[in-house]
Amino acid sequence: MTSRLIRSAALLVAIGVGCDARTEGPAAFADIARKKPDVTIVVTDSGLGGLSVAADLAVRLPASGIVRSARIVFVNAEPDVAFGYNDMKREADKVRVFDGVLAVMEARYKPDLILIACNTLSVVYPGTAHAKRGGTETVEIVGLGADLIRREIAAKPDATAFVFATKTTIESGAHKRLLVETGVPPDHVVGEACPRLAGAIERGSSSEETVAYVKKFVVEALEKKPAKGGPLVVSLNCTHYGYVKPLWEQAFAAAGYPGVKVLDPNSLMTDLVLREGGEKRFPKTAITVEAVSKVPIDEATRANLGSLLRTTSPETADALAHYRHEPTLFPAAVDPAAIIAR
């Protein structure tokens, strides 16, 4: 099957650059969903933020009827309890480790679609052998998030967009580059890296630690605000950050910007699946949700995120509560000297 990267095809459609997203082969999900009654969708993240995408799929797919059943598998691609992708100094290590995750997904689940519900892994993905050789159709969230920002700025041409994301995502410049390519002035986009925030959210979404981090990063971002004035647009470009969207709104209000628009692209992945899936062919779509992780997920984290997920999707909350811990899920050896000390 031919891989269809969001940045190379579907993204071009999303941002209005004329390109037929189905020209790269017959394995597009749009074609598969019209021919197969039962599909498997793998959602992956460098942590647990992507569970929110799995939950959104679990809630919205049943009424669609685009397929008879959908097996949703969440694969936590976090490599080690001692370090994550943002702690790796070398891009080659990030690529190699994530390629190992992708190989396991392909071999074990034989997915019909892979959703990279992680901005960090989205910017790593193009360097992988999986991306270069072609495989299951793979959709990255970065392009969807950039298009959401672009549309908001198009409606408010004098706005400044604040992109909050992980260190890897911000250093890649991916969102800004995509926006500038579509005509957004460079000084209308401000990137703010938020190290350790994702982990804090997993430990406690309303904890003092999480609240303090959000306030800190909002203040730091505002210090970079250009002097041109105009409204603000805030984009949460790490899937974890949407779990605490009210904290961002509160932090901006406390800094003198009440009512700021906060964008969360997570639901756009389900939008794409439903759009590509075609017409309703069945009375409903039966769904199952599973979660697997190489690293252990402690009880407190499962309880914290589970409570957030349960309000949206009990099936996804249950999948997290009963996740499969597989220490040998994928290879993740990295030279300790190439790890940033925490």
SULMONOR-V726935 format. One record per pair of residues at least 6 apart in sequence whose C-alpha atoms are under 7 Angstrom apart, sorted by the first residue. I is the first residue (numbers start at 1). J is the second residue. D is the distance in Angstrom with one decimal. If there is no record, write none. Layout:
I:J:D
I:J:D
//
This chain:
1:27:5.4
1:134:6.6
1:135:5.0
1:136:5.9
2:24:6.7
2:25:5.7
2:27:6.1
2:134:4.7
2:135:5.0
2:136:6.4
2:137:6.6
3:131:6.6
3:134:4.2
3:135:4.6
3:136:5.3
3:137:4.4
3:138:6.1
4:24:6.8
4:137:5.0
4:138:5.9
5:138:5.7
5:139:5.8
6:139:5.0
6:140:5.5
6:143:6.4
7:143:6.0
9:19:6.6
9:21:5.0
10:21:5.2
11:143:5.5
11:144:7.0
12:18:6.7
12:19:6.2
13:19:5.8
13:21:6.9
14:147:6.6
15:147:5.6
22:28:6.6
27:137:7.0
28:137:6.0
29:112:6.5
29:113:6.3
29:137:6.9
29:276:6.6
29:277:6.8
30:276:4.6
30:277:5.1
30:278:6.7
33:66:6.8
33:67:6.3
33:277:5.4
34:277:6.9
34:278:6.8
37:67:4.9
37:68:4.9
37:69:6.7
38:67:6.0
38:68:5.6
38:69:4.7
38:70:5.9
39:69:6.4
39:70:5.0
39:71:6.3
39:112:6.1
40:70:5.6
40:71:4.6
40:72:6.1
40:111:4.9
40:112:5.4
40:113:6.9
41:70:7.0
41:71:6.1
41:72:5.0
41:73:6.3
41:111:5.6
41:112:6.0
41:113:5.0
41:114:5.9
42:72:5.9
42:73:4.8
42:74:5.9
42:111:6.2
42:113:6.4
42:114:4.8
42:115:6.2
43:50:6.9
43:54:6.5
43:73:6.1
43:74:4.8
43:75:6.2
43:114:6.0
43:115:4.8
43:116:6.1
43:117:6.4
44:50:6.3
44:74:5.7
44:75:4.8
44:76:5.8
44:77:6.5
44:115:6.4
44:116:5.2
44:117:5.8
45:75:6.9
45:76:5.6
45:77:5.7
45:116:6.3
45:117:5.5
45:118:4.9
46:76:6.1
46:77:4.7
46:78:4.7
46:118:6.5
46:121:6.7
47:76:5.7
47:77:6.5
47:78:5.4
48:76:6.5
49:239:4.6
49:240:4.0
50:117:5.1
50:118:6.5
50:239:5.7
51:74:6.8
52:309:6.9
53:117:6.7
53:266:5.9
53:267:6.6
54:72:6.9
54:74:6.8
54:316:6.9
55:309:6.9
55:312:6.6
55:313:5.3
55:316:5.5
56:267:6.5
56:270:6.7
57:270:5.6
58:287:6.5
58:313:6.6
59:313:6.1
61:285:6.2
62:284:5.2
62:285:4.2
62:286:5.9
62:287:6.8
63:284:5.3
63:285:6.5
64:280:5.9
64:284:6.4
64:285:6.6
65:280:4.6
65:281:5.6
65:282:4.6
65:283:5.6
65:284:4.2
65:285:4.7
66:277:5.8
66:278:6.2
66:279:5.9
66:280:4.6
66:281:5.4
66:282:6.5
66:285:6.8
67:281:6.6
67:282:6.4
67:285:5.7
68:282:5.9
68:284:6.8
68:285:4.9
68:286:6.3
69:285:5.0
69:286:4.5
69:287:5.6
70:285:6.8
70:286:6.3
70:287:4.9
70:288:6.7
71:287:5.8
71:288:5.1
71:289:6.3
72:288:5.9
72:289:4.8
72:290:6.4
73:289:5.8
73:290:4.8
73:291:5.9
74:290:6.0
74:291:4.6
74:292:6.4
75:291:6.0
75:292:5.2
75:293:6.1
76:292:6.2
76:293:4.8
77:101:6.4
78:84:6.0
78:295:6.8
79:294:6.9
79:295:7.0
79:332:5.6
80:295:6.0
81:295:6.2
85:94:5.8
86:167:6.3
86:168:5.7
87:339:5.6
87:340:5.0
88:94:6.7
88:338:6.1
88:339:4.8
88:340:6.2
89:338:5.3
89:339:5.8
89:340:6.4
90:338:6.7
93:334:6.8
94:124:6.7
95:124:5.9
95:125:6.9
95:127:6.1
95:128:5.5
96:128:7.0
97:331:6.7
97:332:5.5
99:128:5.6
99:129:6.6
99:130:6.5
100:330:5.8
100:331:6.3
101:330:5.7
102:130:7.0
104:330:6.7
111:136:6.8
112:136:6.3
113:136:6.0
113:137:5.3
113:138:6.1
114:136:6.8
114:137:6.3
114:138:4.7
114:139:6.3
115:138:6.0
115:139:5.0
115:140:6.3
116:122:6.2
116:139:6.0
116:140:4.9
116:141:6.3
117:140:6.7
117:141:5.7
117:239:6.8
118:141:6.4
118:238:6.4
118:239:6.1
119:141:6.1
119:142:5.5
119:169:6.1
119:237:6.4
119:238:5.8
120:166:6.7
120:168:5.8
120:169:5.1
122:140:5.2
122:141:6.5
122:142:6.2
123:169:6.5
123:172:6.9
125:131:6.6
142:175:6.8
144:265:6.6
144:268:6.6
145:237:6.8
145:265:5.1
146:175:5.4
146:178:6.6
146:179:6.4
148:265:6.9
149:235:7.0
150:179:6.3
153:159:6.0
158:230:5.3
158:231:6.9
159:188:6.7
159:230:5.2
159:231:4.7
159:232:5.4
159:233:6.6
160:188:4.5
160:189:5.8
160:230:6.9
160:231:6.5
160:232:5.1
160:233:6.0
161:188:6.0
161:189:4.8
161:190:6.1
161:232:6.0
161:233:4.6
161:234:5.8
162:189:6.1
162:190:4.8
162:191:5.9
162:233:6.2
162:234:4.9
162:235:6.0
163:190:6.0
163:191:4.7
163:192:6.0
163:234:6.4
163:235:5.0
163:236:6.4
163:237:6.5
164:191:6.2
164:192:5.0
164:193:6.1
164:194:6.7
164:235:6.2
164:236:5.3
164:237:5.7
165:192:6.5
165:193:5.3
165:194:5.9
165:236:6.6
165:237:4.9
165:238:5.2
166:193:5.1
166:194:5.4
166:195:6.0
166:238:6.6
167:193:4.9
167:194:6.6
167:195:6.2
170:191:6.1
170:192:6.8
170:193:5.8
176:189:6.3
180:186:6.0
192:221:5.8
194:217:6.4
197:210:6.6
197:213:6.3
198:240:5.7
200:209:6.4
200:210:5.4
201:210:5.9
202:301:5.5
202:304:6.9
202:305:6.5
203:300:6.9
203:301:5.3
203:304:7.0
204:210:6.9
204:304:6.1
205:244:6.3
211:247:6.7
214:247:6.9
214:248:6.5
214:251:7.0
215:251:5.4
218:251:6.7
218:252:6.7
232:260:6.3
233:260:6.6
233:261:5.3
233:262:6.4
234:261:6.0
234:262:4.6
234:263:5.9
235:262:5.8
235:263:4.6
235:264:6.2
236:242:6.6
236:263:6.1
236:264:5.4
239:266:6.5
242:264:6.1
249:260:6.7
252:258:6.3
253:259:6.9
289:315:6.2
289:316:5.9
289:319:6.0
290:319:5.1
290:323:6.9
291:319:5.5
291:320:5.9
291:323:4.9
291:324:6.3
292:323:5.4
292:324:4.6
292:325:6.0
293:324:6.3
293:325:5.2
293:326:6.0
294:325:5.9
294:326:4.9
294:327:4.5
294:328:6.5
294:329:5.3
295:325:6.7
295:327:6.1
296:325:6.0
302:320:6.4
302:321:6.0
306:317:4.8
306:320:6.8
309:316:6.7
309:317:5.3
310:317:5.2
//
